[in-house]
Each structure stands twice: as structure tokens, then as C-alpha cells.
Amino acid sequence: MRRAKSLKSPLSRASAIAALVLTLGIASTSAASSVGAGHRRVTGPAKAASHRAAAPSLIGGDSKTDCVYSANRIDVLHRFEQMVSKNIDCALVFNNASPNWAGWDDPWFLREQGSPASNWLAWATAPGTDRQLVITQGMFPSDVNGTNWLQAGAGGAYDRYARTLARKLVAAGLGNSVIRLGHEANDSGSPWFVGTTPESWRLWDQYWRQTVVAMRSVPGAHFLFDWCINAYWEPIALADWYPGNSFVNIIGVDAYDSGVPVGADRWSKIYTQPDGIDDVLRFAAAHGKPVSFPEWGLWTSGSAGGFGGGGDPAYIDGMAGVVKSNAVAYQSYFDSLASATLLADSPPSLAAYRESFGGGEQ
């Protein structure tokens, strides 16, 4: 399956929707930094007195936590809760488009305190709640684009920024967050694309490890690191660029109902394609890691030459079966753009979602 190249803000992505008819898949889902069973209690070094204590993590092992990406907006999350008849205590946010290191290591959601619609810090740390953030964190800001970032990152040149990011998250009470670091790096349109050679894979892995070690070194850090691929885009063998068990907590895959010709067996194709859901499940099980689905959703059949599924309850049922039958840390529906509209406007699809992930059918 081929998808449109990664776009880094809802505005730019919306303006590019018309171009999707020329591709075989959906726009790679990245949002702007400006504009997830049993709970696992985190343990570790005592936090400094100035740090706000983080709540126990909702996510861990086979917790099957229900999350949502709500276009980086809390009011959209509340509308999603009403639609699916369930309170959602886990939200995915993006900090993947900051222009410089100052925005990379001091994420916008730590500073957006003026608007209730974007004050994720207040939402995540509200007294009496048990909430979780999944933070999609780019490997570097946009002003590093075009530089020799692989060599620099692998050599530890950016470690200080990772430590600063970790300190600020811990101080804010977000030391239990999931860090989806350098997501979809097998997308050749991504700034942090893993590349096509064994040498670039080696350097990329080392850069990932440097970042993880730096963030974990901060007192009070209990982050879970999610190594997340884009299903089938540049189907590089997973073992060729996996950073290693010691540096990965969760293995994720973004998988949308797209890239399958009309009339084909949609779910079977999506499930079995190279670097698709089945490949990731097998790889994660072999490494003793739970799986995540940080981005998944429906996609319009009117785009990409009709290769989206439109309203498709069978796809939702397929995802539900995978979550039920496997060790899944969390799943996060992408409630934005076409995947939001299709869920809301397709009663059979919404009923399927409510039955498996929401508060039941209405």
C-alpha cells in the first residue's frame, strides 16, 4: 500500500486532500505541534521536590487501553466521547512539527494554558482523574532538516535536548507518558526516514537509543517508548532497523482502511500485506513486546482511486478481533479528517465501534 507523503499540520493536510485521488492510500497522519484490563503502577527513583507526581500509567503490557487522537483538541475529544458513549482517559497528541529545538524540548501542550480546548496539561493532570498522554515526538525540529542528522544524532549531539524534554515532562507531572518517538520512519517522506541502507539503519537505531537513554536518565522518568511503523509504506524488514528490546517498550503500527481495490478482500489484504498488522504482531510476540495501534481509522472510498473502504464496519470488527486476541497496550482511533467524518456518518460503523471499543450499541 502506498500513501501520500507525510504532512505536518492539519491545515496543510486539509489543503492536500484533493491530491489523494492520485495516490493509492491515505495521507500519512501527522498533526502539527502548533495547532493510548489492568493498570500498571510505575516505580523508580523518587521525584525531586519540585516535580509534580505523575499518576500511574494506564498503559502497560496487555492493558488494551482505549485512546483517541482528537485533532489536538480537548473539545473534539469530548464530542468523540459523547458519540461513542464512553469516557476516554487516554489521548494522543503530536509534537512533531516544531521549527526549532526550543519548541521540541518544550512542547506546545505544556504552554497552551490559555484555551480550554488545547490545555492538555490541565486535562492530563486534573486532580481526581486517571489520564494518559501518548506523545508523538519527532526525532528533531524542522530546522535540522537537510543536515547530517543521522550522524549527529547517533553521536549524541542531541542528547541534551532529550534530557531537557524529559525534565520538563516530569516536572509537569507527565513522567508516565508514552513517547511515540520518530513515528513512521519507514515513510520515505518523513524527515526522519530510516533510509535504505544497512549503514543508515545502524545510525538510525543508535540515534533512537541515544534519545531513549537520555530521557530515561532523568529522575522521575517512567516513560514508555513506542517504536511505531507505517503499515506497508517502504516495507523494510522490521529486524533491519529495530532499536532493540532494551530500548523499546511497545511496538506500534499505524493501519488505515485504505490501499485496497474495490471488490477485493479488504481486511485480509490489510492484515497480511508486508509490514502490515500480522507482520507486526508476529515480530512483537517474538520480542516479548505488546503492540499498539496509535493511528487507525476508516478512509473515504472516493479518494485514492476508490482504494479507501468508506463506511466499513467489517474493518472495525477486524481491528477489534486483533485487539481482543493479542497483547495490545493501546489503540487510538484517528478522529480527524475523513476517518472522523466516516465514523460519525456511518451508523453501521459507529455501532461496530461502540460495541467493541465504546459504551455499547445505542
Buried (B, 14 or more C-beta within 10 A) or exposed (E): BBBBBBBBBBEEBEEEBEBBEEBBBBBBBBBBBBBBEEBBEBEEEEBEEEBBEBBBBBBBBBBBBBBBBBBBBBEBBBBBBEBBBBEBBBBBBBBBBBEEBEBBBBBBBBEBEEEEBBBBBEBBBEEEEEBBBBBBBBBBBBEBEEEEBBEBBBBBBBBEBBBBBBBBBBBBBBBBBBBBBBBBBBBBBBBBBBBEEEEBBBBBBBBBBBBBBBBBEBBBBBBBBBBBBBBBBBBBEBEEBBBEEEBBBBBBBBBBBBBBEEEEEBBEBBBEBEBBBBBBBEBBBEBEBBBBBBBBBBBBBEBBBBBBBBBBBBBBBBBBEBBEEBBBBBBBBBBBBBBBBBBBEBEEBBBBBBBBBBEEEE
